[in-house]
Amino acid sequence: MKKRVKINNRLTGGWAVLFYILTAVIFLLMFLPMWNVLVVSTSTALDSSQSGIKLWWNSFSLEGFKYVFEVTKMAVPFLNSLFVTTLGTVIQVILASLAGYVLIQRDLPFRGILSSFIMITMMIPGDLTLISVYQLNKQLNLLNSYQGLILNGLISGFSILMMRNYFETVPYSLAESARMDGAGELKIFLRVYLPVSLPGMATIFFMEYVARWNSIMLPATLITDESKYTLPLMLKQMILSVDSTSGTMAVPDNAIMAAIVVSTVPLLLIYIFAQRFLLEGIQMGAVKE
């Protein structure tokens, strides 16, 4: 008669203490920089100019936020980023879902080769293609345009493969039953696969939205018109003004930190609404059953 062995995964003794200490250290390393940004952004210009990490206020002030919206006109690059990031990410998720659905078709010729080719494209660093991207956009008259910011990067190999893996967790018999009932491929995609794949789509949307929102190399390559600046470009200009020696008035530190706080608000809101899908989406998309 075989004995059942019960495995206790709980940490005990010194290991538990070490685990909690490491967790606390990691938490502090992540939390303190963000707290410092918040404190500096809500301090006066004089207090924010003092060196060192600030963990509390000498005097609370919102003049940094006022400076950002009234002097630097942050509303324009904020709306630019919101427009190109949201529209570009929505289109990207749709294309990735369609491509992922195609790759799970069992009668698709060279399905394995196509997946391998997509994986190869993921190995090419994006910075190496900036010169060719600039030349192509110049030939297509997409420089200094919203279309250029939206269209570039619409196809993501990572997103396609993740949606393919997620779709493969859906029982193939469901699609076969729908085909026997006379449903076309588009109807099967919309009625069978998409409803059960919302966590995967939410995960891709969040990841690609963060990447596009924080992107600076592509906008810096394509955009020189300040009216079409995105938030990262505006933040770069603000930081460079601090180091400028040309005699122009530098942007105060509290305004720079206030701009950083404002730029993180959309990402926090998206995470709050998408967090219940993220963990399930990452687990299901990363592992094939």
PECOR-V233899 format. One record per residue. RES is the residue in three letters. NEAR is the number of other ideal C-beta (glycine too) atoms within 10 Angstrom. D_FIRST is the distance of its C-alpha to the first C-alpha in whole Angstrom. Layout:
res:RES near:NEAR d_first:D_FIRST
res:RES near:NEAR d_first:D_FIRST
//
This chain:
res:MET near:2 d_first:0
res:LYS near:4 d_first:4
res:LYS near:5 d_first:7
res:ARG near:4 d_first:10
res:VAL near:5 d_first:13
res:LYS near:5 d_first:16
res:ILE near:4 d_first:19
res:ASN near:6 d_first:22
res:ASN near:4 d_first:25
res:ARG near:6 d_first:28
res:LEU near:12 d_first:30
res:THR near:8 d_first:31
res:GLY near:7 d_first:34
res:GLY near:8 d_first:36
res:TRP near:10 d_first:34
res:ALA near:11 d_first:35
res:VAL near:11 d_first:39
res:LEU near:11 d_first:39
res:PHE near:11 d_first:38
res:TYR near:11 d_first:40
res:ILE near:10 d_first:43
res:LEU near:10 d_first:43
res:THR near:10 d_first:42
res:ALA near:10 d_first:46
res:VAL near:10 d_first:47
res:ILE near:10 d_first:47
res:PHE near:10 d_first:48
res:LEU near:11 d_first:51
res:LEU near:9 d_first:52
res:MET near:10 d_first:51
res:PHE near:10 d_first:53
res:LEU near:12 d_first:56
res:PRO near:11 d_first:58
res:MET near:12 d_first:58
res:TRP near:15 d_first:59
res:ASN near:15 d_first:62
res:VAL near:17 d_first:63
res:LEU near:16 d_first:63
res:VAL near:20 d_first:65
res:VAL near:25 d_first:67
res:SER near:23 d_first:68
res:THR near:21 d_first:69
res:SER near:27 d_first:71
res:THR near:17 d_first:75
res:ALA near:15 d_first:76
res:LEU near:13 d_first:77
res:ASP near:18 d_first:74
res:SER near:23 d_first:72
res:SER near:13 d_first:74
res:GLN near:11 d_first:73
res:SER near:6 d_first:71
res:GLY near:6 d_first:67
res:ILE near:10 d_first:64
res:LYS near:19 d_first:65
res:LEU near:9 d_first:62
res:TRP near:8 d_first:65
res:TRP near:14 d_first:68
res:ASN near:13 d_first:72
res:SER near:9 d_first:73
res:PHE near:11 d_first:71
res:SER near:18 d_first:73
res:LEU near:13 d_first:73
res:GLU near:16 d_first:76
res:GLY near:24 d_first:73
res:PHE near:19 d_first:72
res:LYS near:13 d_first:76
res:TYR near:19 d_first:77
res:VAL near:27 d_first:74
res:PHE near:15 d_first:75
res:GLU near:10 d_first:79
res:VAL near:12 d_first:80
res:THR near:20 d_first:77
res:LYS near:14 d_first:77
res:MET near:23 d_first:73
res:ALA near:12 d_first:73
res:VAL near:15 d_first:74
res:PRO near:24 d_first:71
res:PHE near:21 d_first:69
res:LEU near:12 d_first:70
res:ASN near:21 d_first:70
res:SER near:24 d_first:66
res:LEU near:14 d_first:65
res:PHE near:14 d_first:67
res:VAL near:24 d_first:66
res:THR near:24 d_first:62
res:THR near:17 d_first:61
res:LEU near:14 d_first:63
res:GLY near:21 d_first:62
res:THR near:26 d_first:58
res:VAL near:13 d_first:58
res:ILE near:13 d_first:60
res:GLN near:23 d_first:57
res:VAL near:21 d_first:54
res:ILE near:12 d_first:56
res:LEU near:16 d_first:56
res:ALA near:26 d_first:53
res:SER near:23 d_first:51
res:LEU near:14 d_first:53
res:ALA near:19 d_first:53
res:GLY near:26 d_first:49
res:TYR near:21 d_first:49
res:VAL near:16 d_first:51
res:LEU near:20 d_first:48
res:ILE near:18 d_first:45
res:GLN near:12 d_first:47
res:ARG near:7 d_first:46
res:ASP near:5 d_first:49
res:LEU near:11 d_first:51
res:PRO near:7 d_first:52
res:PHE near:9 d_first:51
res:ARG near:15 d_first:49
res:GLY near:9 d_first:47
res:ILE near:9 d_first:50
res:LEU near:16 d_first:51
res:SER near:15 d_first:48
res:SER near:10 d_first:49
res:PHE near:11 d_first:53
res:ILE near:18 d_first:52
res:MET near:13 d_first:50
res:ILE near:10 d_first:52
res:THR near:12 d_first:55
res:MET near:11 d_first:53
res:MET near:7 d_first:53
res:ILE near:10 d_first:57
res:PRO near:7 d_first:58
res:GLY near:11 d_first:60
res:ASP near:9 d_first:63
res:LEU near:9 d_first:64
res:THR near:12 d_first:65
res:LEU near:15 d_first:67
res:ILE near:10 d_first:70
res:SER near:9 d_first:69
res:VAL near:19 d_first:68
res:TYR near:16 d_first:72
res:GLN near:10 d_first:74
res:LEU near:13 d_first:72
res:ASN near:21 d_first:73
res:LYS near:12 d_first:76
res:GLN near:9 d_first:77
res:LEU near:12 d_first:75
res:ASN near:10 d_first:77
res:LEU near:19 d_first:74
res:LEU near:16 d_first:75
res:ASN near:14 d_first:76
res:SER near:17 d_first:74
res:TYR near:15 d_first:71
res:GLN near:12 d_first:71
res:GLY near:24 d_first:70
res:LEU near:26 d_first:67
res:ILE near:20 d_first:66
res:LEU near:16 d_first:65
res:ASN near:20 d_first:64
res:GLY near:17 d_first:61
res:LEU near:15 d_first:60
res:ILE near:14 d_first:58
res:SER near:23 d_first:54
res:GLY near:18 d_first:52
res:PHE near:17 d_first:49
res:SER near:26 d_first:50
res:ILE near:27 d_first:50
res:LEU near:20 d_first:47
res:MET near:23 d_first:45
res:MET near:28 d_first:46
res:ARG near:24 d_first:45
res:ASN near:19 d_first:41
res:TYR near:29 d_first:41
res:PHE near:26 d_first:43
res:GLU near:15 d_first:40
res:THR near:14 d_first:37
res:VAL near:18 d_first:39
res:PRO near:11 d_first:38
res:TYR near:11 d_first:40
res:SER near:8 d_first:40
res:LEU near:14 d_first:42
res:ALA near:21 d_first:45
res:GLU near:11 d_first:45
res:SER near:13 d_first:45
res:ALA near:18 d_first:48
res:ARG near:14 d_first:50
res:MET near:8 d_first:49
res:ASP near:9 d_first:51
res:GLY near:7 d_first:54
res:ALA near:16 d_first:53
res:GLY near:10 d_first:55
res:GLU near:13 d_first:53
res:LEU near:10 d_first:55
res:LYS near:13 d_first:54
res:ILE near:19 d_first:50
res:PHE near:20 d_first:51
res:LEU near:12 d_first:52
res:ARG near:12 d_first:50
res:VAL near:19 d_first:47
res:TYR near:21 d_first:46
res:LEU near:16 d_first:48
res:PRO near:9 d_first:47
res:VAL near:15 d_first:43
res:SER near:23 d_first:44
res:LEU near:13 d_first:46
res:PRO near:20 d_first:44
res:GLY near:30 d_first:45
res:MET near:23 d_first:48
res:ALA near:20 d_first:49
res:THR near:26 d_first:47
res:ILE near:27 d_first:49
res:PHE near:22 d_first:52
res:PHE near:21 d_first:51
res:MET near:18 d_first:51
res:GLU near:22 d_first:54
res:TYR near:22 d_first:56
res:VAL near:16 d_first:55
res:ALA near:15 d_first:56
res:ARG near:22 d_first:60
res:TRP near:21 d_first:61
res:ASN near:15 d_first:60
res:SER near:22 d_first:62
res:ILE near:13 d_first:65
res:MET near:12 d_first:65
res:LEU near:20 d_first:66
res:PRO near:24 d_first:68
res:ALA near:15 d_first:70
res:THR near:17 d_first:71
res:LEU near:21 d_first:72
res:ILE near:20 d_first:74
res:THR near:11 d_first:77
res:ASP near:10 d_first:78
res:GLU near:12 d_first:78
res:SER near:10 d_first:78
res:LYS near:20 d_first:75
res:TYR near:23 d_first:73
res:THR near:29 d_first:69
res:LEU near:26 d_first:68
res:PRO near:19 d_first:66
res:LEU near:20 d_first:70
res:MET near:23 d_first:72
res:LEU near:20 d_first:69
res:LYS near:15 d_first:70
res:GLN near:14 d_first:74
res:MET near:19 d_first:74
res:ILE near:14 d_first:72
res:LEU near:11 d_first:74
res:SER near:15 d_first:77
res:VAL near:12 d_first:76
res:ASP near:7 d_first:76
res:SER near:12 d_first:80
res:THR near:6 d_first:83
res:SER near:6 d_first:85
res:GLY near:6 d_first:86
res:THR near:8 d_first:85
res:MET near:8 d_first:83
res:ALA near:18 d_first:80
res:VAL near:23 d_first:77
res:PRO near:23 d_first:76
res:ASP near:21 d_first:72
res:ASN near:27 d_first:71
res:ALA near:26 d_first:72
res:ILE near:23 d_first:70
res:MET near:23 d_first:67
res:ALA near:28 d_first:68
res:ALA near:26 d_first:68
res:ILE near:18 d_first:65
res:VAL near:18 d_first:63
res:VAL near:17 d_first:65
res:SER near:20 d_first:63
res:THR near:15 d_first:60
res:VAL near:10 d_first:60
res:PRO near:18 d_first:60
res:LEU near:15 d_first:56
res:LEU near:9 d_first:55
res:LEU near:10 d_first:56
res:ILE near:18 d_first:54
res:TYR near:13 d_first:51
res:ILE near:9 d_first:51
res:PHE near:10 d_first:51
res:ALA near:17 d_first:49
res:GLN near:11 d_first:46
res:ARG near:11 d_first:44
res:PHE near:17 d_first:44
res:LEU near:16 d_first:44
res:LEU near:11 d_first:40
res:GLU near:15 d_first:39
res:GLY near:24 d_first:41
res:ILE near:18 d_first:41
res:GLN near:12 d_first:37
res:MET near:22 d_first:37
res:GLY near:26 d_first:40
res:ALA near:12 d_first:39
res:VAL near:10 d_first:36
res:LYS near:10 d_first:36
res:GLU near:8 d_first:33
//
